[in-house]
């Protein structure tokens, strides 16, 4: 990574501050778990200063894979989408807002932020972003993200749509809990080998369904781990459900009603689908059924 020595009226510090998975907690108090949860390798932080009080901070988070960098960006889809790469078809994912630019480019997650937003500082931040992504490969989103249905049709009427600003790729239960809290225990047996996505869906007629529905898809290393995780979830999240299960015709799809609404679960090869806070069983069936079909296609295409 060759960051420019100067950009606009700002000059870079000679040496960066460097942090690894053990020391990052001293740099980001209270948020280090987020980065470690995505197989974080190291962070290099540079400061750009000028004669003005405005500073620009560049944080380069080097991750193990492009999926991990994508996961960090997916924590917040807010901001203006930026095309930093050339040609136009090569578009590293970047979002800008209020002086902060966030980038996922191959296995790098970067944050470039100005202490105060002006026209000059915004231009400098974007120029630094272009330098960061220059020559870097564009990667596809994590495979499991492609299994998210954009719409779910409910038998008998009704439709739910994915909120494009409310889905997140995760690997660990600590990160999952920041999007949808399942409990302090790792009920889904998530670790750095798993790939999961949590997404929010809204009904076409929100007045009939005031609460959103949450879908969680998880992909494991093998079918045995997937089945073990699903059993662990059902036992830990729905203890009474194991005694009197309300089952569909398919043995690997089950549904239960709890205080927050209907919960559905489905097993497909080495993946599972879970849906929460459904207004009725038909909605839970529609979500698990649609997700299962998408997961079957995923397994066929990616093995």
N, C-alpha and C positions, 0 to 999 in steps of 0.2 A: 504494500500500500504506500504510494508516494503522494502524501498530502502536500499541497503547495506551501511554500514557505510563507507566502503572503497572499492575501485576497482582499481586494478593495483597499481599505486603509488599515487592515488588521494583519498582524504578524504572529506566526506560530511559535510556541515554546519549543526549545531545542529538543527536550526529551519529554516523553509522555509519562504520566503516572500509570503504573502497571499493577493489575490485580488479577488473582487467580480465584479458583472456586473456594479457597479458604479465606482469603483476605477481602473478597468483594463485600462482605458484610460490614466492614469498616468504612467502605466507600458509600454504600447505599444502605443506610440503617433501616432495617425492617422490611426491605424489599429484595434482599439477596436470594431468598428462596425462589423467587420468580425466575431468576436467570439460571440458577443451579437446576431448577426443575426442567430446563430445556437443554441439558447437556452443555452447559457453558464451559468454555476452555479458558479464555482470559479476556481482560478488558484493557484497552489502551485509551487514555484520556488526554487530549491536548487542549490547551487554551490559546486562543487568538486574542491579542490585545492591540489597542491603538491609543492615541492620545486622548480619546474620549472615554467616558466611564463605561460604555457598552463593551462587554466581553462576549466572545463566541466560544462555546465549549463543544468539542467534538469527542464523542464517545464511540469507540469501535468495539463491539462485543463479538468476539470470534467464537462461533459455535461449532459443534461437531458436524452438523449437516444443514442443508438448506431448509429442511422441515423445521428445525429448531429456531432458525431465524424467522421463518414465517410465523411460527407460534407466538413469538414475542410481539410481532407486529399485530397479530390478530387480537391481542388483548384490548385494543382500542382502534376501531376503524374510523374514528372521527378525524376531520381535517380535509383539506383539499388534495385530491389525487394529483400527483406530479409525474410528468414524463421526463425523466432525467437522462435516459439512455438514447443513443442513436445507433441505427436508424429507428424510426417510430415503432417498428414491430418488436424491437428489443426493449421492453419496458420493465426495468426493475421496480418492484413495488415501493412506492414512496408516498407519504402523506405529510402535508404541511398545514400548520395552523398556529397563529399567535406566536410566531418566532421560533417554533419547534418543527424540525424536519425529522421524520422517522423513516428508516429505509430497511427493507429486507432484500439483500442482494446475495444470491448463492448462500454460503454459510456465514455471512456477515449480517448482523443487525447493528444499525448505526443510529445514533441520535446526534443531531446538530442543532444547537439552540443558542439564540442570542438573548442576553440578559434584558434587552429592550428591543422591541420591534420598530424599525424605521425602514424606509425604502432601501437605504444603503445596507442595513444589516440583513434584510430579507434577501437582497441580491447576493450578498456574500454567503449566506447560509445555503442558498440554492446552488451557487457556484461550487461550494465545497461538496455538496451532494453529488454534483456531476463528476467531480474528481474522484469521489469515493467509488462510484459505480463504473467508472471508465474501465473497459476491458473485462468486466466480470460477466460470467454466464448468467443467463436467465433460467430459472428452474420452475418447473410446474409446482402447483400447490401439493401438499401431502395427499397421498392416494385416498385416505379415508374421507377427506373433504369432498372429493368427487362423488361420494355415496349419499351426500345430503340431498334429499328431494327439495326442489324449489317450491313445489305445491303438493298438498295432500288432499285428495278428494275423499269425502266421507260418504259411505253407503247411506242412501236415503236423503242425501242433500247436505250441503255445507262444504266449505273449502278453507284450508289453512295455507298461509304463504310464509316462506322463510324471510326473516328480517335480515337483509344483507349486511346490516351493521351490527348484528348480534350473533355471530357465530365465532367460535374460538377453537383453535387446535391446541390440545394439551397432551402431556405425557404423565403427569403425576397427580395424585388426588389432592395435594395441597393447592395446585393451580386450578384444578377442576372446581374445588370448593369456592374459589373466588368468583366463579361464574354461576355455579349452581351448587349449593351446599347439600351434600349427601350425608355428612356426619364426620366426626373426627377420625373414625376408623377408616382404613383404606378398603372399602367394601368391594371395589372392583379390581383389586389386586394390580393397580396401576404401577408401572415403573418405567425406566428409561427405554425399555424394549417395546412398550405399548404405544399405539397411535390412537388418539381419541379426538372427537370433536363434539362440542356442546353447542346447540343452536336453539334459538327462540323462534316460535311461529305464532302468527296472529290470525284470528278468524276473519273471514270476509265480512261477517256481521258482528262486530265487536260488542254491540249492545246485548247480544245474546250470550256472548262468552267474554266477560270482562277481563278474565285472566288469560295470560299467554300460556302456550304449551311448550314444554322443553323436551328436546330430543337429544339423546346422547348415543353416539356410536363409538365402539371401541374395537380395535383390531389387535389380536394377540399373535404371538409367535407360532402357535399351533392350536388346533381344535381342543386339545386337552386343557390347555390353559384357559381358553375361552369358556368351556363348560364349567371348570372349577371356579372361575370368577363369577359366573352367573349364579351358581349355587351359593357362593359366599354372599353375594348381593341379596338374593332372595331370603336367605336365612337371617342376615343382619338387618336388612331394611324392613322386611315384612315377616317378623317372627311368627305371628299367628297364621299368616298366609300359608306356611308350610303344612299346617295341620289340616286346614280346610281350603285347599286351592280351588279357585274358579278357573277352569282350564278351557281353552278353545279346542277345536278338533285336532290341531297340530300339537304334538307333545312338547315341542320346543318353544311354544308361544303360550304365555300365561298372563292373566290379568287379575288385578285386585283393587278394591276400593278402600282408600284411606281418607283421612281428614282433609287433605288438600285436593282430592279428586282421584280419578282412576290412574293406576300405574300399569304399564304394559311392558313385557320383556320378551325378547326373541333371540334365539341362537341360530346363527348361519355360519357353518364351517368354523373358521377361527375368529369370527366376529360376533358381537352382540349388539342389540339395539334396545334402548330403554326409553320410555316416554313417560313424562310426569305431568300431573295437574290437568289431566284430560277431564272435560265436563261430563262425559259418559263413556261407556265401554265401546261404543261404536267408533268414537274418535281414537281411542287407544288401539283398537284393532286396525283402523285405517293407517295409523302411523307405523305400527310394527310391521304390517303387511307391506306397505310401500318401501320402508327401509330395508326389509328383508330382500325384496326383489332387487333393489340397488346393490345390496351387499353381495348377492349372488353374481351379479354382473361384474362387480369389482374382483371377486375371487376368480372368475373365469378369465378376466383380462390380465390380472396381476399375479395370480397364484398365491 
